[in-house]
Amino acid sequence: MHDDPEDLNKNIDFMKSELVNQNVDLDQVTSSWKITFVQRRTFVRDHTTKEVLQEYPGYGYALLVCSSLSFIRL
């Protein structure tokens, strides 16, 4: 579990900037996606879909959304 707010924000900023590039480093984005899981889940609960997609553009990528399923404990 990653609790350092500065580290979480760096990962979020990285994903935002990386996902607009033509050559996305998918391994690094996936790593950041996993690190920010708890923060993203909390954000999704309290914001509109538009706000979520602005803050976490990775939700527009099926590969990232589906990769989340592999580390969720039901």
mmJSON file of the N, C-alpha and C atoms, coordinates in Angstrom:
{"data_MODEL":{"atom_site":{
"group_PDB":["ATOM","ATOM","ATOM","ATOM","ATOM","ATOM","ATOM","ATOM","ATOM","ATOM","ATOM","ATOM","ATOM","ATOM","ATOM","ATOM","ATOM","ATOM","ATOM","ATOM","ATOM","ATOM","ATOM","ATOM","ATOM","ATOM","ATOM","ATOM","ATOM","ATOM","ATOM","ATOM","ATOM","ATOM","ATOM","ATOM","ATOM","ATOM","ATOM","ATOM","ATOM","ATOM","ATOM","ATOM","ATOM","ATOM","ATOM","ATOM","ATOM","ATOM","ATOM","ATOM","ATOM","ATOM","ATOM","ATOM","ATOM","ATOM","ATOM","ATOM","ATOM","ATOM","ATOM","ATOM","ATOM","ATOM","ATOM","ATOM","ATOM","ATOM","ATOM","ATOM","ATOM","ATOM","ATOM","ATOM","ATOM","ATOM","ATOM","ATOM","ATOM","ATOM","ATOM","ATOM","ATOM","ATOM","ATOM","ATOM","ATOM","ATOM","ATOM","ATOM","ATOM","ATOM","ATOM","ATOM","ATOM","ATOM","ATOM","ATOM","ATOM","ATOM","ATOM","ATOM","ATOM","ATOM","ATOM","ATOM","ATOM","ATOM","ATOM","ATOM","ATOM","ATOM","ATOM","ATOM","ATOM","ATOM","ATOM","ATOM","ATOM","ATOM","ATOM","ATOM","ATOM","ATOM","ATOM","ATOM","ATOM","ATOM","ATOM","ATOM","ATOM","ATOM","ATOM","ATOM","ATOM","ATOM","ATOM","ATOM","ATOM","ATOM","ATOM","ATOM","ATOM","ATOM","ATOM","ATOM","ATOM","ATOM","ATOM","ATOM","ATOM","ATOM","ATOM","ATOM","ATOM","ATOM","ATOM","ATOM","ATOM","ATOM","ATOM","ATOM","ATOM","ATOM","ATOM","ATOM","ATOM","ATOM","ATOM","ATOM","ATOM","ATOM","ATOM","ATOM","ATOM","ATOM","ATOM","ATOM","ATOM","ATOM","ATOM","ATOM","ATOM","ATOM","ATOM","ATOM","ATOM","ATOM","ATOM","ATOM","ATOM","ATOM","ATOM","ATOM","ATOM","ATOM","ATOM","ATOM","ATOM","ATOM","ATOM","ATOM","ATOM","ATOM","ATOM","ATOM","ATOM","ATOM","ATOM","ATOM","ATOM","ATOM","ATOM","ATOM","ATOM","ATOM","ATOM","ATOM","ATOM","ATOM"],
"id":[1,2,3,4,5,6,7,8,9,10,11,12,13,14,15,16,17,18,19,20,21,22,23,24,25,26,27,28,29,30,31,32,33,34,35,36,37,38,39,40,41,42,43,44,45,46,47,48,49,50,51,52,53,54,55,56,57,58,59,60,61,62,63,64,65,66,67,68,69,70,71,72,73,74,75,76,77,78,79,80,81,82,83,84,85,86,87,88,89,90,91,92,93,94,95,96,97,98,99,100,101,102,103,104,105,106,107,108,109,110,111,112,113,114,115,116,117,118,119,120,121,122,123,124,125,126,127,128,129,130,131,132,133,134,135,136,137,138,139,140,141,142,143,144,145,146,147,148,149,150,151,152,153,154,155,156,157,158,159,160,161,162,163,164,165,166,167,168,169,170,171,172,173,174,175,176,177,178,179,180,181,182,183,184,185,186,187,188,189,190,191,192,193,194,195,196,197,198,199,200,201,202,203,204,205,206,207,208,209,210,211,212,213,214,215,216,217,218,219,220,221,222],
"type_symbol":["N","C","C","N","C","C","N","C","C","N","C","C","N","C","C","N","C","C","N","C","C","N","C","C","N","C","C","N","C","C","N","C","C","N","C","C","N","C","C","N","C","C","N","C","C","N","C","C","N","C","C","N","C","C","N","C","C","N","C","C","N","C","C","N","C","C","N","C","C","N","C","C","N","C","C","N","C","C","N","C","C","N","C","C","N","C","C","N","C","C","N","C","C","N","C","C","N","C","C","N","C","C","N","C","C","N","C","C","N","C","C","N","C","C","N","C","C","N","C","C","N","C","C","N","C","C","N","C","C","N","C","C","N","C","C","N","C","C","N","C","C","N","C","C","N","C","C","N","C","C","N","C","C","N","C","C","N","C","C","N","C","C","N","C","C","N","C","C","N","C","C","N","C","C","N","C","C","N","C","C","N","C","C","N","C","C","N","C","C","N","C","C","N","C","C","N","C","C","N","C","C","N","C","C","N","C","C","N","C","C","N","C","C","N","C","C","N","C","C","N","C","C"],
"label_atom_id":["N","CA","C","N","CA","C","N","CA","C","N","CA","C","N","CA","C","N","CA","C","N","CA","C","N","CA","C","N","CA","C","N","CA","C","N","CA","C","N","CA","C","N","CA","C","N","CA","C","N","CA","C","N","CA","C","N","CA","C","N","CA","C","N","CA","C","N","CA","C","N","CA","C","N","CA","C","N","CA","C","N","CA","C","N","CA","C","N","CA","C","N","CA","C","N","CA","C","N","CA","C","N","CA","C","N","CA","C","N","CA","C","N","CA","C","N","CA","C","N","CA","C","N","CA","C","N","CA","C","N","CA","C","N","CA","C","N","CA","C","N","CA","C","N","CA","C","N","CA","C","N","CA","C","N","CA","C","N","CA","C","N","CA","C","N","CA","C","N","CA","C","N","CA","C","N","CA","C","N","CA","C","N","CA","C","N","CA","C","N","CA","C","N","CA","C","N","CA","C","N","CA","C","N","CA","C","N","CA","C","N","CA","C","N","CA","C","N","CA","C","N","CA","C","N","CA","C","N","CA","C","N","CA","C","N","CA","C","N","CA","C","N","CA","C","N","CA","C","N","CA","C","N","CA","C","N","CA","C"],
"label_alt_id":[null,null,null,null,null,null,null,null,null,null,null,null,null,null,null,null,null,null,null,null,null,null,null,null,null,null,null,null,null,null,null,null,null,null,null,null,null,null,null,null,null,null,null,null,null,null,null,null,null,null,null,null,null,null,null,null,null,null,null,null,null,null,null,null,null,null,null,null,null,null,null,null,null,null,null,null,null,null,null,null,null,null,null,null,null,null,null,null,null,null,null,null,null,null,null,null,null,null,null,null,null,null,null,null,null,null,null,null,null,null,null,null,null,null,null,null,null,null,null,null,null,null,null,null,null,null,null,null,null,null,null,null,null,null,null,null,null,null,null,null,null,null,null,null,null,null,null,null,null,null,null,null,null,null,null,null,null,null,null,null,null,null,null,null,null,null,null,null,null,null,null,null,null,null,null,null,null,null,null,null,null,null,null,null,null,null,null,null,null,null,null,null,null,null,null,null,null,null,null,null,null,null,null,null,null,null,null,null,null,null,null,null,null,null,null,null,null,null,null,null,null,null],
"label_comp_id":["MET","MET","MET","HIS","HIS","HIS","ASP","ASP","ASP","ASP","ASP","ASP","PRO","PRO","PRO","GLU","GLU","GLU","ASP","ASP","ASP","LEU","LEU","LEU","ASN","ASN","ASN","LYS","LYS","LYS","ASN","ASN","ASN","ILE","ILE","ILE","ASP","ASP","ASP","PHE","PHE","PHE","MET","MET","MET","LYS","LYS","LYS","SER","SER","SER","GLU","GLU","GLU","LEU","LEU","LEU","VAL","VAL","VAL","ASN","ASN","ASN","GLN","GLN","GLN","ASN","ASN","ASN","VAL","VAL","VAL","ASP","ASP","ASP","LEU","LEU","LEU","ASP","ASP","ASP","GLN","GLN","GLN","VAL","VAL","VAL","THR","THR","THR","SER","SER","SER","SER","SER","SER","TRP","TRP","TRP","LYS","LYS","LYS","ILE","ILE","ILE","THR","THR","THR","PHE","PHE","PHE","VAL","VAL","VAL","GLN","GLN","GLN","ARG","ARG","ARG","ARG","ARG","ARG","THR","THR","THR","PHE","PHE","PHE","VAL","VAL","VAL","ARG","ARG","ARG","ASP","ASP","ASP","HIS","HIS","HIS","THR","THR","THR","THR","THR","THR","LYS","LYS","LYS","GLU","GLU","GLU","VAL","VAL","VAL","LEU","LEU","LEU","GLN","GLN","GLN","GLU","GLU","GLU","TYR","TYR","TYR","PRO","PRO","PRO","GLY","GLY","GLY","TYR","TYR","TYR","GLY","GLY","GLY","TYR","TYR","TYR","ALA","ALA","ALA","LEU","LEU","LEU","LEU","LEU","LEU","VAL","VAL","VAL","CYS","CYS","CYS","SER","SER","SER","SER","SER","SER","LEU","LEU","LEU","SER","SER","SER","PHE","PHE","PHE","ILE","ILE","ILE","ARG","ARG","ARG","LEU","LEU","LEU"],
"label_asym_id":["A","A","A","A","A","A","A","A","A","A","A","A","A","A","A","A","A","A","A","A","A","A","A","A","A","A","A","A","A","A","A","A","A","A","A","A","A","A","A","A","A","A","A","A","A","A","A","A","A","A","A","A","A","A","A","A","A","A","A","A","A","A","A","A","A","A","A","A","A","A","A","A","A","A","A","A","A","A","A","A","A","A","A","A","A","A","A","A","A","A","A","A","A","A","A","A","A","A","A","A","A","A","A","A","A","A","A","A","A","A","A","A","A","A","A","A","A","A","A","A","A","A","A","A","A","A","A","A","A","A","A","A","A","A","A","A","A","A","A","A","A","A","A","A","A","A","A","A","A","A","A","A","A","A","A","A","A","A","A","A","A","A","A","A","A","A","A","A","A","A","A","A","A","A","A","A","A","A","A","A","A","A","A","A","A","A","A","A","A","A","A","A","A","A","A","A","A","A","A","A","A","A","A","A","A","A","A","A","A","A","A","A","A","A","A","A","A","A","A","A","A","A"],
"label_entity_id":["1","1","1","1","1","1","1","1","1","1","1","1","1","1","1","1","1","1","1","1","1","1","1","1","1","1","1","1","1","1","1","1","1","1","1","1","1","1","1","1","1","1","1","1","1","1","1","1","1","1","1","1","1","1","1","1","1","1","1","1","1","1","1","1","1","1","1","1","1","1","1","1","1","1","1","1","1","1","1","1","1","1","1","1","1","1","1","1","1","1","1","1","1","1","1","1","1","1","1","1","1","1","1","1","1","1","1","1","1","1","1","1","1","1","1","1","1","1","1","1","1","1","1","1","1","1","1","1","1","1","1","1","1","1","1","1","1","1","1","1","1","1","1","1","1","1","1","1","1","1","1","1","1","1","1","1","1","1","1","1","1","1","1","1","1","1","1","1","1","1","1","1","1","1","1","1","1","1","1","1","1","1","1","1","1","1","1","1","1","1","1","1","1","1","1","1","1","1","1","1","1","1","1","1","1","1","1","1","1","1","1","1","1","1","1","1","1","1","1","1","1","1"],
"label_seq_id":[1,1,1,2,2,2,3,3,3,4,4,4,5,5,5,6,6,6,7,7,7,8,8,8,9,9,9,10,10,10,11,11,11,12,12,12,13,13,13,14,14,14,15,15,15,16,16,16,17,17,17,18,18,18,19,19,19,20,20,20,21,21,21,22,22,22,23,23,23,24,24,24,25,25,25,26,26,26,27,27,27,28,28,28,29,29,29,30,30,30,31,31,31,32,32,32,33,33,33,34,34,34,35,35,35,36,36,36,37,37,37,38,38,38,39,39,39,40,40,40,41,41,41,42,42,42,43,43,43,44,44,44,45,45,45,46,46,46,47,47,47,48,48,48,49,49,49,50,50,50,51,51,51,52,52,52,53,53,53,54,54,54,55,55,55,56,56,56,57,57,57,58,58,58,59,59,59,60,60,60,61,61,61,62,62,62,63,63,63,64,64,64,65,65,65,66,66,66,67,67,67,68,68,68,69,69,69,70,70,70,71,71,71,72,72,72,73,73,73,74,74,74],
"pdbx_PDB_ins_code":[null,null,null,null,null,null,null,null,null,null,null,null,null,null,null,null,null,null,null,null,null,null,null,null,null,null,null,null,null,null,null,null,null,null,null,null,null,null,null,null,null,null,null,null,null,null,null,null,null,null,null,null,null,null,null,null,null,null,null,null,null,null,null,null,null,null,null,null,null,null,null,null,null,null,null,null,null,null,null,null,null,null,null,null,null,null,null,null,null,null,null,null,null,null,null,null,null,null,null,null,null,null,null,null,null,null,null,null,null,null,null,null,null,null,null,null,null,null,null,null,null,null,null,null,null,null,null,null,null,null,null,null,null,null,null,null,null,null,null,null,null,null,null,null,null,null,null,null,null,null,null,null,null,null,null,null,null,null,null,null,null,null,null,null,null,null,null,null,null,null,null,null,null,null,null,null,null,null,null,null,null,null,null,null,null,null,null,null,null,null,null,null,null,null,null,null,null,null,null,null,null,null,null,null,null,null,null,null,null,null,null,null,null,null,null,null,null,null,null,null,null,null],
"Cartn_x":[0.851,0.0,0.892,0.546,1.333,0.548,1.098,0.385,1.001,2.142,2.818,2.093,1.418,0.658,1.513,2.745,3.622,3.924,4.184,4.448,3.212,2.05,0.807,0.571,0.784,0.58,1.566,2.792,3.773,3.328,2.791,2.307,1.106,0.215,-0.955,-0.515,0.377,0.881,1.606,2.374,3.067,2.061,1.018,0.023,-0.665,-1.026,-1.69,-0.812,0.456,1.346,1.704,1.88,2.296,1.188,-0.051,-1.156,-1.503,-0.953,-1.177,-0.074,0.972,2.077,1.717,2.375,2.193,2.821,3.952,4.681,4.573,3.482,3.213,4.077,4.701,5.436,4.401,3.79,2.669,3.053,4.257,4.682,4.72,5.265,5.352,3.968,3.124,1.761,0.994,1.135,0.459,0.936,2.216,2.755,2.138,2.1,1.493,0.001,-0.644,-2.074,-2.332,-1.481,-1.63,-1.326,-0.299,0.089,-1.033,-1.789,-2.822,-4.202,-4.295,-5.587,-6.515,-6.049,-6.897,-7.326,-6.397,-6.721,-7.734,-7.555,-8.493,-9.877,-9.94,-11.233,-11.98,-11.276,-11.895,-12.37,-11.555,-11.9,-13.154,-13.246,-14.374,-15.691,-15.654,-16.876,-17.485,-16.648,-17.119,-17.126,-16.882,-16.782,-17.565,-17.861,-18.577,-17.659,-18.257,-17.483,-16.524,-16.987,-16.14,-14.925,-15.142,-14.036,-13.064,-13.604,-12.753,-11.868,-12.444,-11.658,-10.634,-10.902,-9.921,-8.757,-9.062,-8.024,-7.264,-7.994,-7.418,-7.774,-7.089,-7.416,-7.211,-6.544,-6.352,-7.657,-8.721,-10.011,-10.574,-9.987,-10.375,-9.668,-8.792,-8.025,-8.467,-9.139,-9.665,-8.57,-7.386,-6.286,-5.97,-5.981,-5.704,-6.864,-8.071,-9.236,-9.273,-9.029,-9.032,-7.849,-6.722,-5.563,-5.846,-6.747,-7.115,-7.768,-8.448,-9.148,-8.193,-6.965,-6.018,-5.459,-5.596,-5.055,-6.107,-7.375,-8.461,-8.818,-8.928,-9.383,-10.875,-11.605,-13.059,-13.464],
"Cartn_y":[-1.173,0.0,1.23,2.19,3.419,4.569,5.156,6.198,7.574,7.704,8.986,9.847,10.925,11.763,12.337,12.682,13.235,12.18,10.959,9.864,9.561,9.542,9.291,10.371,11.628,12.723,12.652,12.253,12.095,11.011,9.919,8.842,9.279,10.045,10.548,11.499,12.416,13.358,12.624,11.6,10.812,10.177,9.556,8.905,9.908,11.063,12.09,12.505,12.733,13.185,12.048,10.858,9.726,9.268,9.319,8.811,9.703,10.897,11.748,11.564,10.819,10.569,9.5,9.555,8.528,7.208,7.275,6.077,5.933,5.368,5.221,4.102,4.372,3.342,2.598,1.595,0.903,0.206,-0.308,-0.955,0.043,1.219,2.24,2.788,2.98,3.468,2.433,1.156,0.103,0.075,0.28,0.334,1.498,2.662,3.833,3.61,2.934,2.639,1.794,0.809,-0.053,0.702,1.543,2.311,3.238,3.78,4.765,4.148,2.84,2.164,2.719,2.773,3.217,4.667,5.512,6.924,7.073,6.314,6.39,5.937,4.853,4.319,5.33,5.993,7.02,8.203,8.617,9.74,9.427,8.21,7.809,7.897,7.593,7.61,9.002,10.029,11.373,12.341,11.857,12.765,12.25,13.155,12.79,12.023,11.367,10.63,11.564,12.745,13.717,14.075,14.323,14.656,13.489,12.285,11.094,10.943,11.099,10.952,12.065,13.242,14.32,14.032,13.547,13.279,11.979,10.984,9.669,9.23,9.775,9.441,7.958,7.236,5.803,5.025,5.593,4.92,4.853,5.58,5.505,4.381,3.652,2.566,1.236,0.423,-0.853,-1.725,-1.668,-2.491,-2.162,-0.885,-0.501,-0.876,-0.646,-0.968,-2.465,-3.264,-4.719,-5.188,-4.508,-4.91,-4.7,-3.785,-3.551,-4.779,-5.537,-6.722,-7.788,-7.787,-8.816,-8.621,-7.439,-7.259,-6.829,-6.898,-6.596,-7.884,-7.787,-8.922,-8.768,-9.758,-9.708,-10.382],
"Cartn_z":[0.0,0.0,0.0,-0.806,-0.935,-0.319,0.742,1.467,1.329,0.691,0.572,-0.461,-0.028,-0.964,-2.091,-1.792,-2.824,-3.891,-3.453,-4.384,-5.222,-4.59,-5.32,-6.375,-6.0,-6.952,-8.115,-7.842,-8.918,-9.896,-9.371,-10.229,-11.049,-10.455,-11.179,-12.282,-11.964,-12.975,-14.102,-13.747,-14.762,-15.717,-15.168,-16.019,-16.936,-16.386,-17.204,-18.382,-18.13,-19.204,-20.152,-19.637,-20.462,-21.405,-20.948,-21.758,-22.94,-23.016,-24.192,-25.228,-24.899,-25.818,-26.836,-27.971,-28.996,-28.563,-27.891,-27.456,-25.943,-25.503,-24.077,-23.499,-22.352,-21.614,-20.768,-21.378,-20.75,-19.454,-19.363,-18.122,-16.973,-17.211,-16.16,-15.817,-16.835,-16.579,-15.752,-16.089,-15.334,-13.886,-13.686,-12.328,-11.549,-12.175,-11.522,-11.277,-12.197,-12.085,-10.835,-10.615,-9.439,-8.152,-8.174,-6.992,-6.542,-7.478,-7.152,-6.977,-6.88,-6.82,-5.74,-4.51,-3.398,-3.596,-3.997,-4.22,-5.354,-6.435,-7.551,-7.131,-6.389,-5.959,-5.095,-4.219,-3.381,-4.233,-5.187,-6.058,-6.872,-7.388,-8.225,-7.463,-6.195,-5.381,-5.247,-5.28,-4.959,-6.128,-7.361,-8.499,-9.696,-10.6,-11.813,-12.758,-13.726,-14.72,-15.449,-15.786,-16.477,-15.627,-14.349,-13.448,-13.296,-13.222,-13.09,-14.319,-15.507,-16.731,-16.888,-16.352,-16.393,-15.457,-14.27,-13.277,-13.576,-14.086,-14.361,-15.78,-16.776,-18.163,-18.483,-17.629,-17.833,-17.854,-17.264,-17.304,-18.722,-19.634,-21.039,-21.782,-21.106,-21.71,-21.106,-21.91,-21.426,-20.821,-21.403,-20.901,-19.438,-19.085,-17.696,-16.78,-17.23,-16.407,-16.123,-17.145,-16.972,-16.133,-16.223,-15.418,-13.93,-13.61,-12.21,-11.615,-12.437,-11.928,-11.423,-11.912,-11.525,-10.119,-9.542,-8.192,-7.177,-7.544,-6.602,-5.866,-4.572,-3.778,-3.555,-3.968,-3.792,-2.514],
"occupancy":[1.0,1.0,1.0,1.0,1.0,1.0,1.0,1.0,1.0,1.0,1.0,1.0,1.0,1.0,1.0,1.0,1.0,1.0,1.0,1.0,1.0,1.0,1.0,1.0,1.0,1.0,1.0,1.0,1.0,1.0,1.0,1.0,1.0,1.0,1.0,1.0,1.0,1.0,1.0,1.0,1.0,1.0,1.0,1.0,1.0,1.0,1.0,1.0,1.0,1.0,1.0,1.0,1.0,1.0,1.0,1.0,1.0,1.0,1.0,1.0,1.0,1.0,1.0,1.0,1.0,1.0,1.0,1.0,1.0,1.0,1.0,1.0,1.0,1.0,1.0,1.0,1.0,1.0,1.0,1.0,1.0,1.0,1.0,1.0,1.0,1.0,1.0,1.0,1.0,1.0,1.0,1.0,1.0,1.0,1.0,1.0,1.0,1.0,1.0,1.0,1.0,1.0,1.0,1.0,1.0,1.0,1.0,1.0,1.0,1.0,1.0,1.0,1.0,1.0,1.0,1.0,1.0,1.0,1.0,1.0,1.0,1.0,1.0,1.0,1.0,1.0,1.0,1.0,1.0,1.0,1.0,1.0,1.0,1.0,1.0,1.0,1.0,1.0,1.0,1.0,1.0,1.0,1.0,1.0,1.0,1.0,1.0,1.0,1.0,1.0,1.0,1.0,1.0,1.0,1.0,1.0,1.0,1.0,1.0,1.0,1.0,1.0,1.0,1.0,1.0,1.0,1.0,1.0,1.0,1.0,1.0,1.0,1.0,1.0,1.0,1.0,1.0,1.0,1.0,1.0,1.0,1.0,1.0,1.0,1.0,1.0,1.0,1.0,1.0,1.0,1.0,1.0,1.0,1.0,1.0,1.0,1.0,1.0,1.0,1.0,1.0,1.0,1.0,1.0,1.0,1.0,1.0,1.0,1.0,1.0,1.0,1.0,1.0,1.0,1.0,1.0,1.0,1.0,1.0,1.0,1.0,1.0],
"B_iso_or_equiv":[0.0,0.0,0.0,0.0,0.0,0.0,0.0,0.0,0.0,0.0,0.0,0.0,0.0,0.0,0.0,0.0,0.0,0.0,0.0,0.0,0.0,0.0,0.0,0.0,0.0,0.0,0.0,0.0,0.0,0.0,0.0,0.0,0.0,0.0,0.0,0.0,0.0,0.0,0.0,0.0,0.0,0.0,0.0,0.0,0.0,0.0,0.0,0.0,0.0,0.0,0.0,0.0,0.0,0.0,0.0,0.0,0.0,0.0,0.0,0.0,0.0,0.0,0.0,0.0,0.0,0.0,0.0,0.0,0.0,0.0,0.0,0.0,0.0,0.0,0.0,0.0,0.0,0.0,0.0,0.0,0.0,0.0,0.0,0.0,0.0,0.0,0.0,0.0,0.0,0.0,0.0,0.0,0.0,0.0,0.0,0.0,0.0,0.0,0.0,0.0,0.0,0.0,0.0,0.0,0.0,0.0,0.0,0.0,0.0,0.0,0.0,0.0,0.0,0.0,0.0,0.0,0.0,0.0,0.0,0.0,0.0,0.0,0.0,0.0,0.0,0.0,0.0,0.0,0.0,0.0,0.0,0.0,0.0,0.0,0.0,0.0,0.0,0.0,0.0,0.0,0.0,0.0,0.0,0.0,0.0,0.0,0.0,0.0,0.0,0.0,0.0,0.0,0.0,0.0,0.0,0.0,0.0,0.0,0.0,0.0,0.0,0.0,0.0,0.0,0.0,0.0,0.0,0.0,0.0,0.0,0.0,0.0,0.0,0.0,0.0,0.0,0.0,0.0,0.0,0.0,0.0,0.0,0.0,0.0,0.0,0.0,0.0,0.0,0.0,0.0,0.0,0.0,0.0,0.0,0.0,0.0,0.0,0.0,0.0,0.0,0.0,0.0,0.0,0.0,0.0,0.0,0.0,0.0,0.0,0.0,0.0,0.0,0.0,0.0,0.0,0.0,0.0,0.0,0.0,0.0,0.0,0.0],
"pdbx_formal_charge":[null,null,null,null,null,null,null,null,null,null,null,null,null,null,null,null,null,null,null,null,null,null,null,null,null,null,null,null,null,null,null,null,null,null,null,null,null,null,null,null,null,null,null,null,null,null,null,null,null,null,null,null,null,null,null,null,null,null,null,null,null,null,null,null,null,null,null,null,null,null,null,null,null,null,null,null,null,null,null,null,null,null,null,null,null,null,null,null,null,null,null,null,null,null,null,null,null,null,null,null,null,null,null,null,null,null,null,null,null,null,null,null,null,null,null,null,null,null,null,null,null,null,null,null,null,null,null,null,null,null,null,null,null,null,null,null,null,null,null,null,null,null,null,null,null,null,null,null,null,null,null,null,null,null,null,null,null,null,null,null,null,null,null,null,null,null,null,null,null,null,null,null,null,null,null,null,null,null,null,null,null,null,null,null,null,null,null,null,null,null,null,null,null,null,null,null,null,null,null,null,null,null,null,null,null,null,null,null,null,null,null,null,null,null,null,null,null,null,null,null,null,null],
"auth_seq_id":[1,1,1,2,2,2,3,3,3,4,4,4,5,5,5,6,6,6,7,7,7,8,8,8,9,9,9,10,10,10,11,11,11,12,12,12,13,13,13,14,14,14,15,15,15,16,16,16,17,17,17,18,18,18,19,19,19,20,20,20,21,21,21,22,22,22,23,23,23,24,24,24,25,25,25,26,26,26,27,27,27,28,28,28,29,29,29,30,30,30,31,31,31,32,32,32,33,33,33,34,34,34,35,35,35,36,36,36,37,37,37,38,38,38,39,39,39,40,40,40,41,41,41,42,42,42,43,43,43,44,44,44,45,45,45,46,46,46,47,47,47,48,48,48,49,49,49,50,50,50,51,51,51,52,52,52,53,53,53,54,54,54,55,55,55,56,56,56,57,57,57,58,58,58,59,59,59,60,60,60,61,61,61,62,62,62,63,63,63,64,64,64,65,65,65,66,66,66,67,67,67,68,68,68,69,69,69,70,70,70,71,71,71,72,72,72,73,73,73,74,74,74],
"auth_comp_id":["MET","MET","MET","HIS","HIS","HIS","ASP","ASP","ASP","ASP","ASP","ASP","PRO","PRO","PRO","GLU","GLU","GLU","ASP","ASP","ASP","LEU","LEU","LEU","ASN","ASN","ASN","LYS","LYS","LYS","ASN","ASN","ASN","ILE","ILE","ILE","ASP","ASP","ASP","PHE","PHE","PHE","MET","MET","MET","LYS","LYS","LYS","SER","SER","SER","GLU","GLU","GLU","LEU","LEU","LEU","VAL","VAL","VAL","ASN","ASN","ASN","GLN","GLN","GLN","ASN","ASN","ASN","VAL","VAL","VAL","ASP","ASP","ASP","LEU","LEU","LEU","ASP","ASP","ASP","GLN","GLN","GLN","VAL","VAL","VAL","THR","THR","THR","SER","SER","SER","SER","SER","SER","TRP","TRP","TRP","LYS","LYS","LYS","ILE","ILE","ILE","THR","THR","THR","PHE","PHE","PHE","VAL","VAL","VAL","GLN","GLN","GLN","ARG","ARG","ARG","ARG","ARG","ARG","THR","THR","THR","PHE","PHE","PHE","VAL","VAL","VAL","ARG","ARG","ARG","ASP","ASP","ASP","HIS","HIS","HIS","THR","THR","THR","THR","THR","THR","LYS","LYS","LYS","GLU","GLU","GLU","VAL","VAL","VAL","LEU","LEU","LEU","GLN","GLN","GLN","GLU","GLU","GLU","TYR","TYR","TYR","PRO","PRO","PRO","GLY","GLY","GLY","TYR","TYR","TYR","GLY","GLY","GLY","TYR","TYR","TYR","ALA","ALA","ALA","LEU","LEU","LEU","LEU","LEU","LEU","VAL","VAL","VAL","CYS","CYS","CYS","SER","SER","SER","SER","SER","SER","LEU","LEU","LEU","SER","SER","SER","PHE","PHE","PHE","ILE","ILE","ILE","ARG","ARG","ARG","LEU","LEU","LEU"],
"auth_asym_id":["A","A","A","A","A","A","A","A","A","A","A","A","A","A","A","A","A","A","A","A","A","A","A","A","A","A","A","A","A","A","A","A","A","A","A","A","A","A","A","A","A","A","A","A","A","A","A","A","A","A","A","A","A","A","A","A","A","A","A","A","A","A","A","A","A","A","A","A","A","A","A","A","A","A","A","A","A","A","A","A","A","A","A","A","A","A","A","A","A","A","A","A","A","A","A","A","A","A","A","A","A","A","A","A","A","A","A","A","A","A","A","A","A","A","A","A","A","A","A","A","A","A","A","A","A","A","A","A","A","A","A","A","A","A","A","A","A","A","A","A","A","A","A","A","A","A","A","A","A","A","A","A","A","A","A","A","A","A","A","A","A","A","A","A","A","A","A","A","A","A","A","A","A","A","A","A","A","A","A","A","A","A","A","A","A","A","A","A","A","A","A","A","A","A","A","A","A","A","A","A","A","A","A","A","A","A","A","A","A","A","A","A","A","A","A","A","A","A","A","A","A","A"],
"auth_atom_id":["N","CA","C","N","CA","C","N","CA","C","N","CA","C","N","CA","C","N","CA","C","N","CA","C","N","CA","C","N","CA","C","N","CA","C","N","CA","C","N","CA","C","N","CA","C","N","CA","C","N","CA","C","N","CA","C","N","CA","C","N","CA","C","N","CA","C","N","CA","C","N","CA","C","N","CA","C","N","CA","C","N","CA","C","N","CA","C","N","CA","C","N","CA","C","N","CA","C","N","CA","C","N","CA","C","N","CA","C","N","CA","C","N","CA","C","N","CA","C","N","CA","C","N","CA","C","N","CA","C","N","CA","C","N","CA","C","N","CA","C","N","CA","C","N","CA","C","N","CA","C","N","CA","C","N","CA","C","N","CA","C","N","CA","C","N","CA","C","N","CA","C","N","CA","C","N","CA","C","N","CA","C","N","CA","C","N","CA","C","N","CA","C","N","CA","C","N","CA","C","N","CA","C","N","CA","C","N","CA","C","N","CA","C","N","CA","C","N","CA","C","N","CA","C","N","CA","C","N","CA","C","N","CA","C","N","CA","C","N","CA","C","N","CA","C","N","CA","C","N","CA","C","N","CA","C","N","CA","C"],
"pdbx_PDB_model_num":[1,1,1,1,1,1,1,1,1,1,1,1,1,1,1,1,1,1,1,1,1,1,1,1,1,1,1,1,1,1,1,1,1,1,1,1,1,1,1,1,1,1,1,1,1,1,1,1,1,1,1,1,1,1,1,1,1,1,1,1,1,1,1,1,1,1,1,1,1,1,1,1,1,1,1,1,1,1,1,1,1,1,1,1,1,1,1,1,1,1,1,1,1,1,1,1,1,1,1,1,1,1,1,1,1,1,1,1,1,1,1,1,1,1,1,1,1,1,1,1,1,1,1,1,1,1,1,1,1,1,1,1,1,1,1,1,1,1,1,1,1,1,1,1,1,1,1,1,1,1,1,1,1,1,1,1,1,1,1,1,1,1,1,1,1,1,1,1,1,1,1,1,1,1,1,1,1,1,1,1,1,1,1,1,1,1,1,1,1,1,1,1,1,1,1,1,1,1,1,1,1,1,1,1,1,1,1,1,1,1,1,1,1,1,1,1,1,1,1,1,1,1]
}}}
